[in-house]
Amino acid sequence: MRTTWAIVAAAAVLALAGCSSDLPDKGTGNTSESAAKSEFFDRGEFDRQLAFRTAQPVGLDGGDSHDKPWEQMLDPAMVDTAKYAKPGGDYNLCFSNASVNNPWRQVGFKTMREEAKLHPEIGKLTVLDAGAKDDKQISDIQSFATQGCSALIISPNTTATLTPAVEAACNTGVPVIVFDRGVKTNCPVTFIHPIGGYAFGADGAEFLKQKVPSGGKILALRILPGVDVLEQRWAAADQVFAGSGLDIVGVEFTDGDAAKTKSIVSSYLQRQGKIDGIWMDAGQTAVAAVEAFQDAGVALPAIVGEDQQDFLRMWNKEKLTAVAPTYPAYQWRTPVIAALRILEGKQVPREWVLPQLKITKDTLPNYIKADMPPLHYAMCGCEAMPGYPAPWK
């Protein structure tokens, strides 16, 4: 079991400040050497995540849970939770949330609340929102010690800074569940997350390698530097692109801003004359990238997007050559399920790795929801929940 859990949700990075590089005068080429030397690249974890993509998931209590990926587990190492058993119900589940400062987190939090409503044994879901501030979340976690929590769920704002607070919470005797982003301790009963950044990055790069002929020009669009999961996504893509014959003409940071994304793409089209593929480490500005091609009146590229509705609709309407790796929002259901299992004394995985699905041309029609908001995330796992779609609108 790894002792460093440092997986950071891609959806969180919109809250951070970032910077952009200058546009290069010529193509930057590509080589796996840069990824191999990166502090964010771990060959063993890279291989592990890519292998997880084809691993057979295990359902709860031996079932297959084939239609409930939020209940599935990949290669689980189960831990005994008998010491936390608290029969009788009327549980107070406490949740320390990093923030709801972007659409992905908003969709996820709505899904968590609806999951809690499905379980009558939950008497109360007590939530404190840190507003993307470490000091606020540290204070929130400390305050839960006096609020009668049956179990404490934490989605950390940052990894290193929140680690001492999580460790202190573990020492109170209340079971702690960490999900979405990790911390540098293995004291929580379980850590819940999808496969990870390497798998996401490789999915997109492999698609472009397949669809763009050798010599084709690829523009990589990233959000911010120095964020673990995004660096892992790019490191994986860099590995896949190495030796592919594709020309990586630029790697640019967009700050997750649609206008900036469109400006960068437009500048590259003017310089290069043609861009054959767009790789992205997060797809929330994928629509803006495509619009830059439309504004220039040039052929649309093969593109890596994500599972928000605006991109899926454009993909379908414009018949794009596209793929959508995902960081599924259905993971927000799993901590509630895990907390209840722990309070029932049932085993849970020490590291609960969830399947990380991708949307392809063949599966695209299954995920387009014309009546949902443009930034609703298709992998919410919420469509069959009572009251859908009202809470998510």
VMD Tcl script that draws the C-alpha trace (Angstrom):
set ca {
  {0.00 0.00 0.00}
  {1.35 3.37 -0.95}
  {1.74 5.78 1.94}
  {1.53 8.93 -0.15}
  {-1.91 9.72 -1.45}
  {-1.38 12.79 -3.55}
  {-4.04 12.63 -6.23}
  {-5.61 16.02 -6.77}
  {-8.91 16.47 -8.54}
  {-8.60 18.12 -11.92}
  {-11.85 19.89 -11.39}
  {-10.40 21.86 -8.49}
  {-7.74 23.70 -10.43}
  {-10.03 26.41 -11.72}
  {-9.85 27.93 -8.25}
  {-6.08 28.35 -8.43}
  {-4.11 31.16 -9.98}
  {-1.83 30.25 -12.86}
  {0.40 31.58 -15.56}
  {0.85 31.02 -19.27}
  {3.96 30.53 -21.31}
  {4.78 32.63 -24.34}
  {3.84 31.22 -27.70}
  {6.85 29.45 -29.22}
  {8.32 30.45 -32.55}
  {8.49 26.84 -33.68}
  {7.34 23.38 -32.74}
  {8.66 22.01 -29.50}
  {8.84 18.40 -30.65}
  {8.29 15.66 -28.12}
  {10.19 13.10 -26.13}
  {9.41 10.86 -23.20}
  {12.62 12.09 -21.56}
  {10.88 15.17 -20.15}
  {8.16 13.06 -18.56}
  {10.61 10.48 -17.27}
  {12.58 13.20 -15.46}
  {9.50 14.99 -14.11}
  {9.02 14.99 -10.35}
  {5.41 14.08 -11.11}
  {6.22 10.98 -13.16}
  {6.26 7.60 -11.45}
  {6.82 4.71 -13.83}
  {5.34 2.16 -11.46}
  {2.16 4.17 -10.90}
  {1.95 4.96 -14.63}
  {2.01 1.25 -15.45}
  {-0.43 0.49 -12.63}
  {-3.00 3.01 -13.83}
  {-2.81 1.91 -17.45}
  {-3.31 -1.69 -16.36}
  {-6.35 -0.64 -14.29}
  {-8.08 0.52 -17.47}
  {-8.66 -3.09 -18.53}
  {-8.98 -4.62 -15.06}
  {-12.21 -6.37 -14.15}
  {-14.03 -4.38 -11.45}
  {-15.42 -6.07 -8.36}
  {-18.82 -5.13 -6.96}
  {-19.81 -4.75 -3.33}
  {-20.10 -8.02 -1.38}
  {-19.05 -10.00 -4.44}
  {-21.71 -8.65 -6.80}
  {-20.78 -7.23 -10.19}
  {-22.55 -3.83 -9.79}
  {-22.11 -3.53 -13.55}
  {-24.57 -0.63 -13.80}
  {-23.24 1.11 -10.68}
  {-19.58 2.02 -11.25}
  {-19.61 4.12 -8.05}
  {-19.94 0.84 -6.13}
  {-17.20 -0.97 -8.05}
  {-13.62 -1.55 -6.94}
  {-10.42 -2.27 -8.86}
  {-7.98 -4.72 -7.24}
  {-9.23 -3.96 -3.73}
  {-7.27 -4.78 -0.57}
  {-10.04 -4.95 2.02}
  {-9.72 -3.76 5.61}
  {-11.71 -4.79 8.67}
  {-13.93 -2.07 10.15}
  {-15.53 -3.97 13.05}
  {-14.17 -1.51 15.61}
  {-16.22 1.28 14.02}
  {-19.51 -0.64 14.01}
  {-22.33 1.45 15.42}
  {-25.67 -0.35 15.07}
  {-28.95 1.47 15.18}
  {-28.75 4.10 12.49}
  {-29.63 7.75 13.01}
  {-26.12 8.49 11.82}
  {-24.69 12.00 11.57}
  {-22.43 11.94 8.53}
  {-20.11 14.95 8.55}
  {-18.56 16.26 5.35}
  {-15.66 18.70 5.08}
  {-15.78 19.92 1.49}
  {-12.92 21.81 -0.14}
  {-15.35 23.91 -2.18}
  {-18.15 24.01 -4.71}
  {-16.32 26.57 -6.81}
  {-16.71 24.97 -10.24}
  {-19.42 23.06 -12.16}
  {-17.85 19.63 -11.60}
  {-17.86 20.06 -7.83}
  {-21.38 21.48 -7.90}
  {-22.67 18.47 -9.83}
  {-20.81 16.12 -7.51}
  {-22.08 17.72 -4.32}
  {-25.67 17.60 -5.53}
  {-25.17 13.92 -6.28}
  {-23.78 13.29 -2.78}
  {-26.77 14.95 -1.14}
  {-29.17 12.89 -3.20}
  {-27.27 9.72 -2.31}
  {-27.63 10.54 1.39}
  {-31.39 10.86 0.94}
  {-31.53 7.25 -0.25}
  {-30.49 5.94 3.18}
  {-33.01 6.33 6.01}
  {-30.35 5.29 8.51}
  {-28.68 8.67 7.91}
  {-30.31 11.06 10.34}
  {-28.27 14.08 9.28}
  {-25.68 15.15 6.72}
  {-23.64 17.96 8.28}
  {-21.63 19.90 5.71}
  {-18.99 22.61 6.05}
  {-17.60 24.24 2.91}
  {-14.05 25.61 3.03}
  {-14.43 27.94 0.07}
  {-11.14 26.62 -1.38}
  {-9.20 27.90 1.66}
  {-6.87 25.61 3.56}
  {-7.11 27.48 6.86}
  {-10.91 27.42 6.73}
  {-10.95 23.66 6.07}
  {-8.50 22.98 8.89}
  {-10.82 24.90 11.21}
  {-13.83 23.03 9.81}
  {-12.26 19.64 10.46}
  {-11.35 20.65 14.01}
  {-14.88 21.84 14.68}
  {-16.35 18.50 13.68}
  {-14.74 16.99 16.80}
  {-17.54 18.55 18.86}
  {-20.45 17.93 16.48}
  {-21.19 14.29 17.22}
  {-20.07 12.91 13.86}
  {-20.67 9.23 13.27}
  {-18.19 9.33 10.38}
  {-16.19 12.13 8.75}
  {-15.86 12.48 4.97}
  {-13.14 14.82 3.71}
  {-12.40 16.15 0.24}
  {-9.12 18.03 0.94}
  {-8.47 21.42 -0.58}
  {-4.75 20.69 -0.94}
  {-2.65 17.65 -0.20}
  {0.26 18.55 2.08}
  {-1.35 21.37 4.08}
  {-4.44 19.34 5.02}
  {-2.50 16.21 6.00}
  {-1.97 17.18 9.70}
  {-5.65 18.04 10.09}
  {-6.68 14.72 8.60}
  {-4.26 12.87 10.88}
  {-5.68 14.69 13.90}
  {-9.21 13.72 12.83}
  {-8.11 10.08 12.52}
  {-6.97 10.20 16.16}
  {-10.44 11.10 17.46}
  {-11.74 7.56 16.93}
  {-14.29 8.66 14.33}
  {-13.81 6.82 11.01}
  {-12.38 9.14 8.35}
  {-13.06 8.71 4.63}
  {-11.01 10.75 2.15}
  {-12.06 11.07 -1.48}
  {-11.39 12.99 -4.67}
  {-8.07 14.50 -3.56}
  {-5.53 12.73 -1.41}
  {-3.39 13.45 1.63}
  {0.07 12.28 2.65}
  {-1.06 9.76 5.23}
  {-2.72 6.38 5.15}
  {-4.65 6.91 8.40}
  {-8.11 7.28 6.79}
  {-10.09 4.05 6.75}
  {-10.40 4.36 2.98}
  {-9.28 6.69 0.19}
  {-11.70 6.82 -2.74}
  {-10.75 8.00 -6.21}
  {-11.00 7.08 -9.90}
  {-7.99 5.49 -11.58}
  {-6.01 8.70 -11.96}
  {-4.24 11.26 -14.12}
  {-1.97 8.92 -16.06}
  {-4.97 6.96 -17.36}
  {-6.77 10.17 -18.37}
  {-3.75 11.58 -20.20}
  {-2.96 8.33 -21.98}
  {-6.56 7.88 -23.15}
  {-6.46 11.19 -24.98}
  {-2.96 10.83 -26.41}
  {-3.61 7.30 -27.65}
  {-6.70 8.54 -29.45}
  {-4.76 11.29 -31.25}
  {-1.97 8.88 -32.08}
  {-4.57 6.67 -33.74}
  {-6.49 9.40 -35.56}
  {-3.78 11.86 -36.65}
  {-1.31 10.69 -39.35}
  {2.43 10.75 -38.69}
  {3.76 14.29 -39.08}
  {0.47 15.81 -37.97}
  {0.60 18.87 -35.74}
  {-0.65 18.55 -32.17}
  {-1.31 21.47 -29.81}
  {-1.42 20.52 -26.12}
  {-3.59 22.77 -23.97}
  {-3.13 22.60 -20.21}
  {-4.68 24.52 -17.35}
  {-1.99 25.11 -14.75}
  {1.53 23.92 -14.01}
  {2.48 22.10 -10.84}
  {-0.86 20.42 -10.07}
  {-0.22 16.72 -9.48}
  {-3.02 15.14 -11.46}
  {-2.62 17.54 -14.40}
  {1.13 16.98 -14.48}
  {0.44 13.25 -14.48}
  {-1.95 13.65 -17.39}
  {0.66 15.49 -19.42}
  {3.44 13.09 -18.40}
  {1.33 10.18 -19.65}
  {0.55 11.95 -22.92}
  {4.23 12.77 -23.39}
  {5.07 9.09 -23.01}
  {2.47 8.10 -25.61}
  {3.48 10.81 -28.08}
  {7.18 9.86 -27.90}
  {8.20 8.10 -31.12}
  {4.73 8.52 -32.62}
  {5.87 10.78 -35.45}
  {3.41 13.45 -34.32}
  {4.71 17.01 -34.12}
  {3.89 18.63 -30.78}
  {3.96 22.24 -31.92}
  {3.17 23.73 -28.54}
  {2.25 23.11 -24.91}
  {0.28 26.06 -23.54}
  {-1.42 26.94 -20.28}
  {-4.93 28.36 -20.62}
  {-5.80 28.99 -16.94}
  {-9.08 27.23 -17.73}
  {-10.28 30.44 -19.39}
  {-12.39 30.12 -22.55}
  {-11.34 33.45 -24.06}
  {-7.66 32.73 -23.44}
  {-8.03 29.26 -24.91}
  {-9.57 30.64 -28.09}
  {-6.83 33.27 -28.36}
  {-4.05 30.70 -28.00}
  {-5.57 28.38 -30.59}
  {-6.12 31.26 -33.01}
  {-2.48 32.34 -32.67}
  {-1.26 28.83 -33.41}
  {-3.50 28.53 -36.45}
  {-2.06 31.79 -37.80}
  {1.52 30.60 -37.18}
  {1.21 26.98 -38.20}
  {-1.44 27.24 -40.89}
  {-2.93 23.97 -39.72}
  {-3.43 22.10 -36.45}
  {-4.43 18.46 -36.77}
  {-5.11 17.58 -33.15}
  {-5.84 19.18 -29.78}
  {-4.85 17.37 -26.58}
  {-6.25 18.78 -23.33}
  {-5.49 17.92 -19.70}
  {-9.05 19.01 -18.78}
  {-11.85 19.62 -21.22}
  {-13.90 22.48 -19.82}
  {-12.65 24.87 -22.55}
  {-12.84 22.33 -25.38}
  {-15.80 24.15 -26.94}
  {-13.78 27.39 -27.05}
  {-10.92 25.56 -28.76}
  {-13.24 24.23 -31.47}
  {-14.80 27.66 -31.91}
  {-11.36 29.08 -32.76}
  {-11.18 26.68 -35.71}
  {-14.70 27.61 -36.76}
  {-13.88 31.32 -36.58}
  {-10.80 30.74 -38.75}
  {-12.82 28.76 -41.28}
  {-10.43 25.80 -41.21}
  {-10.92 22.07 -40.81}
  {-11.81 20.95 -37.31}
  {-9.13 18.90 -35.54}
  {-9.22 15.60 -33.72}
  {-9.77 16.69 -30.15}
  {-9.67 15.46 -26.57}
  {-12.51 16.89 -24.51}
  {-14.36 15.84 -21.37}
  {-17.89 14.87 -20.33}
  {-19.59 18.23 -19.88}
  {-22.76 18.63 -21.92}
  {-21.69 21.62 -24.04}
  {-18.79 19.64 -25.50}
  {-20.81 16.46 -25.98}
  {-23.49 18.39 -27.87}
  {-20.94 20.14 -30.08}
  {-19.24 16.79 -30.74}
  {-22.54 15.33 -31.89}
  {-23.65 18.38 -33.92}
  {-20.33 18.98 -35.69}
  {-19.49 15.27 -36.09}
  {-16.15 15.87 -34.41}
  {-13.37 13.33 -34.31}
  {-13.19 13.25 -30.54}
  {-12.83 11.32 -27.33}
  {-13.77 12.30 -23.79}
  {-11.71 10.85 -20.95}
  {-13.48 11.53 -17.66}
  {-12.89 12.18 -14.00}
  {-16.33 10.85 -13.10}
  {-18.53 12.88 -10.77}
  {-20.24 9.67 -9.70}
  {-17.38 9.26 -7.22}
  {-19.30 11.63 -4.93}
  {-21.78 8.83 -4.21}
  {-19.13 6.42 -2.99}
  {-18.05 8.13 0.29}
  {-21.62 7.96 1.61}
  {-21.81 4.28 0.72}
  {-18.39 3.67 2.28}
  {-19.32 5.50 5.49}
  {-22.41 3.35 5.96}
  {-20.49 0.16 5.34}
  {-17.91 1.18 7.93}
  {-20.60 2.02 10.49}
  {-22.13 -1.41 9.80}
  {-18.76 -3.04 10.44}
  {-18.41 -4.21 6.84}
  {-15.11 -4.31 4.99}
  {-14.07 -1.57 2.57}
  {-10.97 -1.25 0.38}
  {-8.02 0.56 1.93}
  {-7.70 2.30 -1.43}
  {-11.02 2.30 -3.24}
  {-10.12 2.71 -6.92}
  {-13.18 3.35 -9.07}
  {-13.48 2.68 -12.81}
  {-12.67 5.71 -14.93}
  {-14.80 5.51 -18.05}
  {-14.26 7.37 -21.30}
  {-16.81 8.47 -23.87}
  {-16.24 7.42 -27.47}
  {-18.07 7.97 -30.73}
  {-20.01 4.76 -30.16}
  {-21.12 5.62 -26.63}
  {-21.67 9.36 -27.15}
  {-25.46 9.12 -27.70}
  {-25.82 7.53 -24.26}
  {-24.46 10.62 -22.52}
  {-26.07 13.55 -24.32}
  {-28.80 15.05 -22.15}
  {-30.39 17.86 -24.13}
  {-32.43 19.14 -21.18}
  {-29.45 19.52 -18.81}
  {-27.31 22.66 -18.28}
  {-24.31 23.09 -20.62}
  {-21.79 22.45 -17.84}
  {-23.56 19.44 -16.38}
  {-21.21 16.45 -16.23}
  {-22.52 13.32 -17.90}
  {-20.69 10.92 -15.57}
  {-22.72 12.02 -12.55}
  {-24.22 8.56 -12.02}
  {-27.39 10.41 -11.08}
  {-29.89 9.69 -13.86}
  {-31.72 6.92 -12.00}
  {-31.87 8.78 -8.68}
  {-35.28 9.91 -7.38}
  {-36.18 13.44 -8.45}
  {-33.75 13.55 -11.38}
  {-33.18 15.91 -13.11}
  {-34.53 18.71 -10.91}
  {-31.76 18.84 -8.25}
  {-29.07 19.12 -10.95}
  {-30.69 22.00 -12.83}
}
mol new
graphics top color blue
foreach p $ca { graphics top sphere $p radius 0.5 }
foreach p [lrange $ca 0 end-1] q [lrange $ca 1 end] { graphics top cylinder $p $q radius 0.2 }
display resetview
